[in-house]
Amino acid sequence: MRRIPFFLSMKGCPSRCVYCDQREITGAEPPSPRDVAETIFTRSRGISSGEGQETPSPEPFEVCFFGGSFTCLPRPLLREYLQSFRKAPPGSLLRFSTHPRCLDDASLLEELETYPISAAELGAASLDARVLIASHRNHDGETVLSGIEKLRARNMPVGVQLMLGLPEQDLSSALEDLRRLAVLPDSRQLPLRLYPCLVLAGTELERRFHQGRYEPLSVEDAAIQGGRWFLLAKKLEFPVLRIGLQETVSLRNSVVAGPYHPALGELVRGSALALELAETTPRGPWVVPAAQRSLLTGHGGWGIRLLSRITGAEPVEVLRLLFWTGEEKNQRRSDSSKSMPGNKGNGPHGAKVDNEERKVP
Ligand code: SF4
């Protein structure tokens, strides 16, 4: 289904989180309900016949309201946005993100329940009281858990957005968030998104950063912590929809510090794979589906270098102990060596890489 995202840039938010500047992240002013209705109408018109006739598109959309706190909006304004959704073709679905604090009003949930909701995404950030206070989130972990239950009681599919690298947050706190969510029934029906905490210009976090009161994660730390987080999420059977922020020019220009990387999700998945391999077979050999090759060899051979660091084996030795299954016949291994930093067709540290296809032991 095609998706039309609208970014409501902090509209309705009950407080300003210390790291947030949605206007910078999205690079746009929030659209009014009228703007939303016009966009939906335009996108629904379909292709002109060339005789001034336009065939309405029968194809439904998923209309998404992100970047703000949808259920915290004043009720008349919320209704206007909901009305604009009605301009979408039949079969269209509604997705929104919101703040956990704004799910107490039973009549509001009753009203929302009448819409075809594909997902209500709860911007939780964390469930740890210390982290939430330090981030000016204005809610606690219990509010997140009860919010999920309230939405589920209305048959609305729920997703949760969590963060990594927040003030006062460490890896064990981020992992504990997952364990607390896993206490709720059916983790498989609770998709997650994980965002890195970045220092953006003009935020409270930027002030703290310059005063030496906040130390952001490096890209490398975020990739490794994210890898551990991803492994636990997998073990607890949460679907992980996204890791990392959507890259925009506006975001790139406003990042002052922190783990900003356009492929952070890939780095995290590469870390998770390296950590898993080292845990299950500390000395190798490692048999990996060829479809996952780029997780280890991409981005300068990040996964291979991490596996090398954890196991103590030289990168060239790690490469020797890796066996890819399901790859095409005659597929060469030189792509892995090319992606290692400083190599041009040779293996790590300039060692020649064996390009012969090898048999799995
Ligand atoms: S609730 Fe979300 S959109 Fe609103 S200020 Fe906090 S992080 Fe930003």
Residues whose N, C-alpha, C, O or C-beta is under 5 A from the ligand:
A	BS01	SF4	M10 C13 S15 R16 C17 C20 Q22 G67 G68 H99 G123
